[in-house]
């Protein structure tokens, strides 16, 4: 059985933030920028998670899939590692 690798900022950025957020939110291109929208360990209090899980973001791109939202949730809940 393969154990999934924990998500990092680089994996979240490459799979979701880069292709779906950066066209409007350049501040999310860095870990420090994303961390302004994240409360590590508490996805429900993180504006990044609130926006994507509610479907209100991204506005100019395809909505995130359930798997993408789950990856962001897991990343934040597990401490939002760089």
C-alpha positions as CSV (number, residue, x, y, z in Angstrom):
1,X,0.0,0.0,0.0
2,X,1.4,3.4,-1.0
3,X,1.1,6.1,1.7
4,X,0.2,9.4,0.2
5,X,2.8,12.1,0.4
6,X,1.6,15.1,2.6
7,X,0.7,18.1,0.5
8,X,3.1,21.1,0.6
9,X,2.8,24.6,-0.6
10,X,4.6,23.6,-3.8
11,X,2.2,20.8,-4.6
12,X,-0.9,22.9,-3.8
13,X,0.6,25.8,-5.9
14,X,1.4,23.6,-8.8
15,X,-1.9,21.8,-9.0
16,X,-4.4,24.5,-8.0
17,X,-3.2,28.0,-7.1
18,X,-0.9,28.4,-10.1
19,X,-3.4,27.4,-12.8
20,X,-6.6,28.7,-11.2
21,X,-5.8,31.6,-8.9
22,X,-2.7,33.5,-10.1
23,X,-4.4,35.2,-13.1
24,X,-6.2,37.4,-10.5
25,X,-4.3,36.9,-7.3
26,X,-0.6,37.4,-7.8
27,X,0.0,37.7,-4.1
28,X,-0.7,34.0,-3.9
29,X,2.4,33.2,-5.9
30,X,4.6,32.9,-2.7
31,X,4.2,30.9,0.4
32,X,4.2,34.2,2.5
33,X,1.4,35.5,0.3
34,X,-0.7,32.4,0.7
35,X,-0.1,32.3,4.4
36,X,-1.9,35.7,4.7
37,X,-5.0,33.8,3.7
38,X,-4.4,30.7,5.8
39,X,-4.7,29.8,9.4
40,X,-2.4,26.8,9.7
41,X,-4.2,23.9,11.4
42,X,-7.6,25.4,11.0
43,X,-9.1,25.3,7.5
44,X,-12.5,26.5,8.6
45,X,-10.9,29.8,9.7
46,X,-8.8,30.2,6.6
47,X,-10.1,32.5,3.9
48,X,-8.4,30.5,1.2
49,X,-10.4,27.4,2.1
50,X,-13.6,29.3,2.8
51,X,-13.5,30.9,-0.7
52,X,-12.7,27.7,-2.6
53,X,-15.0,25.4,-0.6
54,X,-18.0,27.8,-1.0
55,X,-17.4,27.9,-4.8
56,X,-17.0,31.7,-4.7
57,X,-13.5,31.4,-6.0
58,X,-12.0,31.1,-8.5
59,X,-14.2,33.5,-10.5
60,X,-12.3,33.6,-13.7
61,X,-11.4,29.9,-13.9
62,X,-13.0,26.5,-13.6
63,X,-14.2,25.8,-10.1
64,X,-12.0,23.5,-8.0
65,X,-12.8,19.8,-8.0
66,X,-13.8,18.1,-4.7
67,X,-10.3,16.5,-4.8
68,X,-8.6,19.8,-5.1
69,X,-10.6,21.3,-2.3
70,X,-9.9,18.3,-0.1
71,X,-6.2,18.6,-0.8
72,X,-6.2,22.3,0.3
73,X,-8.2,21.4,3.4
74,X,-5.8,18.6,4.3
75,X,-2.8,20.8,3.7
76,X,-4.1,23.5,6.0
77,X,-5.3,21.1,8.7
78,X,-1.9,19.5,8.7
79,X,-0.1,22.8,9.4
80,X,0.2,24.3,5.9
81,X,3.8,23.2,5.4
82,X,6.1,25.0,2.9
